[in-house]
Amino acid sequence: MYVKPLNILTMEENKTDKELLIKGLKKMGVSLVFMFSGPTLLYIAFSNKEKPLYIPLLFLSLIICGTAIFLAFKGIQTIMNSMFGKNSNSN
């Protein structure tokens, strides 16, 4: 019976790219601000339907809510790339 020897793979050590991590954390911080301000403006818009700024405030709050979701995804993606992505310095 033939037994194939184990190949021990050497994994290169992944180091976190700190600059990219800080950029991702900044995106998450801005997203956190938008996550609170967007729904707050949306509540204000829905509570003042008779005011003339109802429609612009409604659109602004929806844009801020969408931007918060987008920045959250981009921030998480940037943080994951800083931890698990390939470093640009190694090329």
N, C-alpha and C positions, 0 to 999 in steps of 0.2 A: 504494500500500500504506500502510495506516494503522498507525502504531506508537503504542501507548499509553504515555504517559510513566510512568516509575518513580515510585511513591509511596514516599518515604523516611519510614518510620515512626520517630517519636522514641520511644524506650523510656525510661520513667522509671527513674531509678537506684534499684535495690533496695539498701536498707541493712539490715544485720543488726540486729534488735532484740536488744540485749545482755541485757536482763532476761529475755526469753524463752529466749535461748540458755543463760543460766546456770541457769534452771529445768530445761531439758532435760538439761544436763550433770549436775545434781544427781540427776535421775531415773536417768541412766545409771550414776552412781556407786553409788547404792543397788542398782541391778540387778546391778552387778558384785559387790558384797558378797554378794547373794543367790545369784548364780551359783556362788560357791565354797562358801557355807555349806549350800545345799540338797543338792547331791550328797554333801557330806561327811556330813551327817546321814543321808542315805539309805544310805550305805555302813555307817555305824555301826548303823543299824537292821537292815540285812540280815545283819550279822555277829553280832548278838545276838538271834537269833530266840527263844531260850528265856527271855529276860528279860521281866518283866511290862510294861515300857514299850515293847515292840516295836511294837504297833499305834499308840499315840499318836505315837510318834516317826516312824513311817512316814508317817502322815497329815500331820504337821507338815512333814516334809521335802518331801513332794509339793506341799503348798500353797506352800512357799517356792520350789520350782522353778517352779511355775506363775506365781507373782508375779514372779519374775525375768524370765521371758519376756514377761509383760505390761508390766512397767516398761521393758524394753528397747525394745519397739515404741512405747510412749508417749513414751519419751525421744527416739527417732529422729524420731518424728512432730513433737515439739515443736521439735527442732533444725531440721528442715526448714522448719517454719512460721516460725521466726525468721529464716531466710535467704531463703526464697522467698515466704512468705506476705505478704499485705497488712498494712501497719502499721495499728494501731488509731488512731494519732495523725493519720493523713492524712485521716480522715473528718470 
